[in-house]
Amino acid sequence: MTTDYAIINTGGKQYRVREGDTVSVETIPGEVGSDFTFDRVLMTSVDGKLSIGAPAVKGATVIGEISEHGKADKVISLRYKNKTRQRVKRGHRQQFTSVKIKSISAK
């Protein structure tokens, strides 16, 4: 049994995705419920046939549906210097978009 998958590049990161997967990526434009096409596909495995791009596979696309926009949990950064009453505390919440993968096509 072979399962089709692809490796996509978005937001400076690479993700291995299959149909039906939900993946959280850097914020992408679009409304919730609309489709988004990832055209920067680095590798595909469709019907057991492996295609590796240099750098991207020509004609390969991954289509996903935007399911939500949100913010990740807060990450706290603390710099502290001993015996000097010096400290800096900062927090950051990264924005993300959840995408449900609908289809993977090699051409």
QUIRA-V485232 format. One line per field, one symbol per residue. ss: DSSP state (2 for helix, 1 for strand, 0 for the rest). phi: phi as a letter, one per 30 degrees, with the letter a starting at -180 (. if undefined). psi: psi as a letter, one per 40 degrees, with the letter a starting at -180 (. if undefined). A space follows every 10 residues. Layout:
BEGIN
ss->???
phi->???
psi->???
END
This chain:
BEGIN
ss->0000111111 0011111100 0111110000 0000111100 1111110011 1100000000 1111111111 1000111111 1000011111 1100111111 1111100
phi->.ccdbbccba iibcbcbbdj dcbcbeebdk ddjddbcccc cdabbchicc bcdbdbddid bbcbcdcaca bdddcccbcb cdibhcabcb bbbddbbcbc dcabbda
psi->hihhiihihh feihhhiihe ihihiihiii iheiihhheg hdiighfehh hhigeihheh ihhihhdiia hiihhhhhhh hieefhihhi ihhhiihhhh hdihhd.
END
